[in-house]
Amino acid sequence: MNEAGLATSFAIFAAKQQGNSEVTPDHLLLGCLRVISRFGIATLGPWNLDLEALGIDWVRQPDGPRPKVAYSPASVELFDRAACIARSGGDATVGVVHLLAAFATEEGGLMGELKRTHGITSASWRTAIARIRETAGSNGKEDRSGAGKHEYLTPEEAAETLGIHVQTMRAYIRSGRVPAFRVAGERAIRILRGDLEKVLEPLGEEKKEE
């Protein structure tokens, strides 16, 4: 699942939380910011956008089957614009960077509020997105080689990484020890590689001496 798909999943989740039957541009923007965030802060160029201040529960993950929601006409236009942006750069698929770039000309809703609050212009927003792109792949996924980058694993891959049984990993997921994502509309589960550290703890001195 690429990060654009994950952003869409978060957008649907946000719409569901607000009791909306349609996914609006505001939900899409919140979904994109959630994907690029780290500990609830989405950094874009000189701006550090606090997801909590935007009403996002950045710790909670989408759960359960994807609810039946429609996309508003304005959201469909944003997807179309993002697709055009992707094609203009020679990209075969739409990534989260393309979706974010599609908001550059938006003046209403949440994007308009961010522009007024932070002094964002279309050019400065696109410049910030371009800087993300410098460390991203052509489809908008972040480079997996560096610290703090997103890499999503299956439960089997996560278990293999830690050298434990996959059922143990699934137990960690069920108990909440390891945060996990569900692919929108599917039963497939993905785990952020960086979250695997949550189940590791320092070895006691008495164990080190054995």
WOWOVEN-V749710 format. One record per residue. NEAR is the number of other C-alpha atoms within 8 Angstrom. Layout:
((NEAR) (NEAR))
//
This chain:
((5) (9) (11) (12) (9) (13) (15) (11) (12) (15) (15) (13) (9) (12) (14) (10) (7) (6) (6) (8) (9) (9) (15) (11) (11) (9) (13) (14) (13) (12) (15) (16) (11) (13) (9) (8) (10) (7) (5) (11) (10) (13) (10) (11) (9) (6) (7) (8) (8) (9) (14) (9) (6) (6) (6) (9) (7) (10) (5) (5) (8) (9) (6) (5) (8) (7) (6) (5) (8) (7) (10) (10) (6) (9) (12) (9) (8) (12) (10) (8) (9) (13) (11) (8) (11) (14) (9) (7) (6) (6) (10) (7) (7) (13) (14) (12) (10) (13) (14) (11) (12) (12) (10) (11) (6) (7) (8) (7) (8) (8) (12) (10) (10) (10) (11) (8) (7) (7) (7) (10) (8) (8) (7) (8) (13) (10) (9) (11) (13) (8) (9) (10) (11) (6) (8) (11) (9) (8) (11) (15) (12) (9) (10) (7) (5) (6) (4) (6) (9) (11) (8) (8) (11) (10) (12) (8) (8) (14) (13) (10) (7) (7) (6) (9) (8) (11) (6) (9) (12) (9) (8) (10) (11) (7) (7) (7) (9) (12) (10) (10) (10) (12) (12) (9) (6) (7) (7) (7) (10) (12) (15) (12) (10) (8) (9) (12) (6) (8) (7) (6) (5) (4) (6) (6) (6) (6) (7) (7) (5) (4))
//
